[in-house]
Amino acid sequence: MSEPLRQPEFRHPSRSSLGGLGFAVALIAAWMASLVGLLLVPREASWLSSNLLVPAILLRSFLQTGLFITAHDAMHGSLLPGAPRWNDRIGRLALGLYAALPWEMCRRHHQAHHRVPARPGDPDHHDGRPRGAVAWFATFMGTYLTPCQMGGLLGGWLLCLALLAPLSAHPLERLLLFWTLPLLLSSLQLFLIGTYLPHRQSRGRSGDRHRAASLNWPAPLSLLACVHFGYHWEHHEHPEIPWYRLPEQRRLVTVRRPAAAPLALRRISR
């Protein structure tokens, strides 16, 4: 008999931790510093056309993804649990820097995703008809891209171009390389690692309330792939745990409940 569906409320840790705040401040500072530095570096710089260009774009993509993960933790109240107002403010800032995404809408959608994962009413899931990753991605993005949000994002880029015009000979090229492209790569990364792969095999999982699987990757690869968002079953089981503690939770699940959480431990590369 399948386990009854549970409608979990967002749980908050009982104690405050400065760990998440420290990571958030460092990440936002690194995102801003890398953006300004790369936008203003002289075109004549030799490294810009060397093998360091691709690593620079990948670094920007990683930091871009980190912004969303920071906001994601804030949605669960785990970024700064002892100070909910500052928790929400930092989450709102991270989402705004990420893609001018509205905080209230994103948190509401994410709460719905946790209440009914991979079921009717889940805004992150497809409509139940078997479809490929491309169609699912289009539906996924359509949920979050609104005229107001796109206007804010484009407005921010235009303002950046105006500020760069006197300082750079090729501001549009820099903006596309080090802001627009990393955002596109990050959105693909978050969808692939945090939605499509964990939830694509929801059919036949009616006994698992999360209908999710974790990627069977070592912690260093999981960090680089999507800031541990691939440990998705563990996140759904304990949404109050911040991203940097998910590898520890996965190890505990592996050791203590190897038979009770097969969906979290099973490779999904079938």
C-alpha positions in Angstrom: 0.0 0.0 0.0 1.4 3.4 -0.9 2.2 5.9 1.8 -0.5 8.7 2.1 0.5 12.0 0.6 1.8 14.5 3.0 1.3 18.2 2.6 4.4 19.6 4.4 4.7 23.1 5.6 8.0 24.8 5.2 9.9 24.0 8.3 12.4 26.4 9.9 15.4 25.3 11.9 15.1 26.1 15.6 18.5 27.7 15.8 20.0 30.6 13.8 23.1 29.9 11.8 25.5 32.4 10.2 26.8 29.8 7.8 24.2 30.5 5.1 24.6 34.3 5.6 28.3 34.1 5.2 28.0 32.0 2.0 25.3 34.4 0.6 27.4 37.5 1.3 30.5 36.0 -0.2 28.7 34.7 -3.3 26.9 38.0 -4.0 30.1 39.9 -3.6 31.9 37.5 -5.9 29.1 37.8 -8.4 29.3 41.6 -8.4 33.1 41.8 -8.4 33.5 39.2 -11.2 30.8 41.0 -13.3 32.4 44.4 -12.9 35.9 43.1 -13.5 35.0 41.2 -16.6 32.9 44.0 -18.1 35.7 46.5 -17.6 38.8 44.4 -18.5 40.5 45.9 -21.6 39.7 44.2 -24.9 43.5 44.1 -25.5 44.0 41.8 -22.5 45.7 38.7 -23.8 43.7 36.3 -21.6 40.4 37.5 -23.1 41.1 35.6 -26.3 43.1 32.8 -24.7 42.0 29.6 -22.9 40.8 31.6 -19.9 37.8 33.0 -21.7 35.7 29.8 -21.3 36.7 29.3 -17.6 35.6 32.9 -17.0 32.2 32.2 -18.5 31.8 29.0 -16.6 32.8 30.8 -13.3 30.1 33.4 -14.0 27.6 30.7 -14.7 28.4 29.0 -11.4 28.0 32.2 -9.5 24.8 32.9 -11.3 23.4 29.5 -10.3 24.6 30.2 -6.7 22.4 33.3 -6.7 19.4 31.2 -7.3 20.4 28.6 -4.8 20.8 31.4 -2.2 17.3 32.6 -3.0 16.0 29.0 -2.9 17.3 28.5 0.6 15.7 31.8 1.6 12.4 30.5 0.3 12.7 27.7 2.9 13.8 30.1 5.7 17.1 28.3 6.0 19.3 31.1 4.8 19.0 33.1 8.0 16.4 31.3 10.2 17.0 33.5 13.2 16.0 36.7 11.2 13.1 36.0 8.8 12.9 39.6 7.6 16.6 39.6 6.6 16.2 36.1 5.2 13.5 37.3 2.9 15.4 40.5 2.0 18.5 38.6 0.9 16.4 36.1 -1.0 14.6 38.9 -2.8 18.0 40.6 -3.6 19.4 37.3 -4.9 16.4 36.7 -7.2 16.6 40.2 -8.4 20.2 39.9 -9.3 19.7 36.5 -10.9 17.0 37.5 -13.4 14.8 40.2 -11.9 12.5 37.4 -10.7 9.6 38.4 -8.4 10.2 37.0 -4.9 6.6 36.4 -3.9 5.7 34.6 -7.1 8.7 32.4 -7.0 8.3 31.4 -3.4 4.6 30.7 -3.9 5.4 28.4 -6.9 8.1 26.7 -5.0 5.9 26.0 -2.0 3.4 24.5 -4.5 6.1 22.3 -6.0 6.9 20.9 -2.5 3.3 20.3 -1.6 2.5 18.3 -4.8 5.8 17.4 -6.5 5.4 16.0 -10.0 1.6 16.0 -9.6 -1.2 18.3 -10.9 -0.7 21.6 -9.3 3.1 21.5 -9.5 4.1 24.6 -11.5 7.6 23.1 -12.1 6.3 19.9 -13.7 4.9 19.2 -17.1 1.2 18.7 -17.6 1.4 14.9 -17.4 1.6 14.2 -21.0 4.9 12.4 -22.0 7.1 15.1 -23.5 10.8 15.6 -24.0 13.2 17.9 -22.2 12.9 20.7 -24.6 9.1 21.0 -24.4 9.2 20.6 -20.6 11.9 23.4 -20.4 9.7 25.7 -22.5 6.8 25.1 -20.1 9.0 25.5 -17.1 10.4 28.8 -18.3 7.0 30.1 -19.3 5.9 29.8 -15.7 8.5 32.3 -14.4 9.0 34.7 -17.4 6.5 37.5 -17.2 6.3 40.8 -19.0 7.2 42.7 -15.8 10.1 40.4 -15.1 11.5 40.6 -18.6 11.1 44.3 -18.6 13.1 44.6 -15.4 15.8 42.3 -16.7 16.1 44.1 -20.0 16.0 47.5 -18.2 18.9 46.4 -16.1 20.9 45.3 -19.1 20.2 48.6 -20.9 21.3 50.6 -17.8 24.5 48.5 -17.7 25.2 49.2 -21.4 24.7 52.9 -20.8 27.1 52.9 -17.9 29.6 50.9 -19.9 29.5 53.0 -23.0 32.1 55.5 -21.9 34.3 52.8 -20.3 34.4 50.0 -22.9 34.7 49.9 -26.7 32.6 46.8 -26.9 30.0 46.9 -24.1 27.4 44.7 -25.8 29.9 42.0 -26.4 31.0 42.0 -22.8 27.4 42.0 -21.5 26.4 39.1 -23.7 29.5 37.1 -22.8 29.6 37.6 -19.1 26.0 38.3 -18.0 23.5 37.1 -20.6 25.2 33.8 -21.6 25.9 32.8 -18.0 22.2 33.4 -17.2 21.1 31.2 -20.1 23.6 28.4 -19.0 22.4 28.7 -15.4 18.8 28.4 -16.3 19.5 25.2 -18.3 21.6 23.9 -15.5 19.0 24.5 -12.9 16.3 22.9 -15.0 18.4 19.9 -16.0 19.9 19.1 -12.6 17.2 20.4 -10.3 14.0 19.5 -12.2 14.2 17.3 -15.2 16.6 14.6 -14.0 15.3 14.3 -10.5 11.6 14.3 -11.4 11.5 12.9 -14.9 10.9 9.3 -13.7 7.9 10.2 -11.5 5.7 7.6 -13.2 5.5 4.5 -11.1 6.6 6.3 -8.0 3.2 6.8 -6.4 4.5 5.3 -3.2 7.1 8.0 -2.8 5.6 11.3 -1.7 8.5 13.3 -3.2 8.5 11.6 -6.6 12.2 12.5 -6.9 15.6 10.9 -7.2 19.0 12.2 -6.4 21.9 12.2 -8.8 24.4 9.6 -7.7 27.4 11.9 -7.9 30.2 12.6 -5.5 30.0 15.8 -3.5 32.6 17.8 -5.4 30.9 17.0 -8.7 27.5 17.7 -7.2 28.8 21.1 -6.0 30.1 22.1 -9.4 27.1 20.7 -11.3 24.4 22.7 -9.5 25.5 23.6 -5.9 24.1 20.2 -4.6 20.7 20.8 -6.2 21.1 17.3 -7.6 20.7 15.8 -4.1 17.0 16.4 -4.7 15.4 13.6 -2.7 17.3 14.7 0.4 16.1 18.2 -0.2 12.5 17.2 -0.5 12.8 15.1 2.6 14.4 17.9 4.6 13.6 21.2 2.9 14.8 23.1 6.0 18.4 22.0 5.4 20.6 24.5 3.6 22.4 23.5 0.4 25.9 23.1 2.0 24.6 20.5 4.4 22.9 18.3 1.8 26.0 16.1 1.2 26.0 15.3 4.9 22.3 14.5 4.8 22.8 12.2 1.8 25.6 10.3 3.6 23.3 9.8 6.6 20.5 8.5 4.4 22.9 6.2 2.6 24.2 4.8 5.9 21.1 4.7 8.0 18.3 4.0 5.5 19.8 2.2 2.4 16.6 0.3 1.8 14.1 2.9 2.9 15.2 5.5 0.4 16.0 3.6 -2.8 14.8 6.4 -5.0 17.4 8.7 -3.6 20.2 6.3 -4.1 19.4 4.8 -7.4 21.3 6.0 -10.5 18.9 7.6 -13.0 21.0 7.3 -16.1 18.8 4.7 -17.6 
